[in-house]
Amino acid sequence: MGRSVAMAMLECAASLPSSSLTQTRGGSGGGATSSCSGRACFPLGRGRQCAEGVGVVRVGRVGQRRGVVRRAEGVGEQGGKGGGGGGGNNAAKDRSVVLEESKRLLAMQKELLDQIEERQKLYSSVSANTEQPPASIKVEQPIEPQPSTSQLSAEIAEASTSSQTAPSSSGRPLAAAWPSPPPSKRTARSGRAVVQPYSPPVTTRPVVSPGAESKRDFHSDHGREGTSGNASQPAPQQPETNAAAPSAAEKPPPLAGPNVMNIVVVAAECAPWSKTGGLGDVVGALPKALARRGHRVMVVAPRYSNYAEAWETGVRRIYNVAGQDMEVGYFHSFRDGVDFVFVDNPIFHAFADNIYGGKREEVLHRMILLCKAAVEIPWHVPCGGVCYGDGNLVFIANDWHTALVPVYLQAYYRDNGYMNFARSVLVIHNMAHQGRGPLADYHKLGLPGHYIDKFRLYDPQGGEHNNIFMAGLITAHRIVTVSHGYAWEVQTSEGGWGLDGVIRDHNWKLRGVVNGIDDKEWNPEQDVHLRSDGYTNYNNLTLDSGKAQCKAALQRELGLPVRADVPLLGFIGRLDHQKGVDIIGQAMPWMMDQDIQVVMLGTGRKDYEDMLRHFEGCHRDKVRGWVGFSVATAHRITAGVDILLMPSRFEPCGLNQLYAMRYGTVPVVHAVGGLKDTVSGFNPYNESGLGWTFDTLHVDAFIHALGNAMWTYRDFKNSWKGIQHRGMQQDLSWDHAAQQYEEVLLAAKFTW
């Protein structure tokens, strides 16, 4: 307000002449006078007006606007021509009365203004993030006569008219939706930062609409996309405010704190929708653990069939694969805090029953399409209404099937100044599979010619060939193996499968992180597959009775004699040379001479499948071979058997031994890779250890370890129970592994 009411009143009271303070009403000889008693008369505009009281405070929506509006009541009556005799004598007295009254009004004015100021401060601090004042704070407004039109004009002219838009109730900026194709080149971090409760405020930059078109050898030359699901303009950014401190009843801040990131996990399989082994379990569980730490996480996988949980986004893109245009659609599902996005194309549906099946060229085409679609998903698919964007973004690729993700990210974007702050991590689950093929395969990838050196590998047996896994290892910012032991093995000639030299050259970015398990799905106390057919849920306290009941139910279900005293052995996994199925086959004659029962579940090589059928046919009272895979049966075998067999030639991590220990089943494993990291051998002298291990991959070493396990089962019950309880009491959840993955992602983030 330009000039306060108090100053105006003071000036008027001091400047008024005495003749103007006393007025006579017309009438001859009338001695009665009319003075402005109780009012301070001062000029307003051209005429004389009389103000009484103080103005009304108008408060804006957030308490930032304040003005004092003067309510004036005009007198405007002209005095009579004749002057009363008493008017002159009382001039001095009237002046003193007016001055005293003015002082009193000024004091009232100051007191009320101070009171309003205090309430205004209280209001601003309490309701800064609300649009309406709290009910406990009221601004009193005196009731006064309605002003005239001229007075209202004066009020409007002098009242404060400033306003301020109410901030967002969360006090955080709204994230922008990211356009496509790639954003223009930027020199500072941009993109939709993950905002979690009570994390430091993140400021986003407006996105500049790009002008460059996508590369022809990456996309189709059509370059079209659907009209839905992609906002081309960034969302309006709200002003930041200092929100009040959270109450104790609200959730604590995310574990990641200020390190929250946008994470995109890309894999060829994802449980529970598609799974052939441990990779599907990892991709189904690790993202949930990362999301619990506060990150925004997306999983990208092929859509092999019509998943009921996933809904079509309406976004469609065309990519060029080996010279052929292929259109993909995107289906989205939100589950356990994670965005699951499925890439849809008929070439994936054709292999729903065998996701790695088909000719080598067919598998390669599927993986090229998956990787090209995955790299651009952060721009095109709005999960929850907002795309991930390329700021604070990291891709986690898994095995050779998605090793082209870091290559495409580097070749088409980072080399051209786009996605400068996006990073990639490549996880090695199995080094034996590398996507090898002739050098002619390189021209199907749609990459610049000079990138062929990252794919060309000389094999002493097969000569030069195209190696997709090698290119991914070279271009990724960080490399992770699924156990500490496997991180060492891949750098050896035996475990590197021809890439050990590449791994040693890049061992500065290599780290081993042991996998965890989904402790909700694999929990004997909550397992849904143990609630029928005679099975039962159990825990560490009810292990004896619960596991005995599950063992009897499994024997009945498989048609084996129901015997509590006989050791029941189990195998679950791919029927593959890696899993040491041939070692079990070589030991089977010795095993059949023992008083035991054996259950084997798996699918894979036909000769191993026939071997299972042969053993079952020859030993119907001892052996059951289930060719195929069933999730429910895998859970029931894990709960019902006493000993789990894992004589793997190499095992990057292994999950079945973790599941077994969680269910009180004792593992017998070959001490390699993750098996050596997770299963410590039983020591009868100090009653420690979690199972039995053997160091030499030979049938005699396997028989020796298995024989000691069965001996302990029969004759040393207390030691056996101790092994079971120690295994069940371990913390095998993904939360610890997710913390280590977070450290790897941060290291990648600050790699230049």
Secondary structure by P-SEA (a helix, b strand, c coil): ccccaaaaaaaaaaccccccccccccccccccccccccbbbbbcccbbbbbcbbbbbbbcccccbbbbbbbccccccccccccccccccaaaaaaaaaaaaaaaaaaaaaaaaaaaaaaaaaaaacccccccccccbbbbbcccccccaaaaaaaaaccccccccccccccbbbbbbbbcccccccccccccccccccccbbbbcccccccccccccccccccccccccccccccccccccccccccccccccccccccccbbbbbcccccccccccaaaaaaacaaaaaaaaccbbbbbbbccccccccccccbbbbbbcccbbbbbbbbbbbcccbbbbbbbcaaaaacccccccccaaaaaaaaaaaaaaaaaccccccccccccccccbbbbbccccccaaaaaaaaccccccccccbbbbbbbcccccccccccccccccccccccccccbbbbccccbbbbaaaaaaaaccbbbcccaaaaaaaacccccccaaaaaaaacccbbbbbbbccccccccccccccccccbbbbcccaaaaaaaaaaaaaaaaacccccccbbbbbcccccccccaaaaaaaaaaaaaaccbbbbbbbbccaaaaaaaaaaaaaccccbbbbccccaaaaaaaaacccbbbbbccccccccaaaaaaaacccccccccccccccccccccccccccbbbbccccaaaaaaaaaaaaaaacccaaaaaaaaaaaaaccccaaaaaaaaaaaaaaaaacc
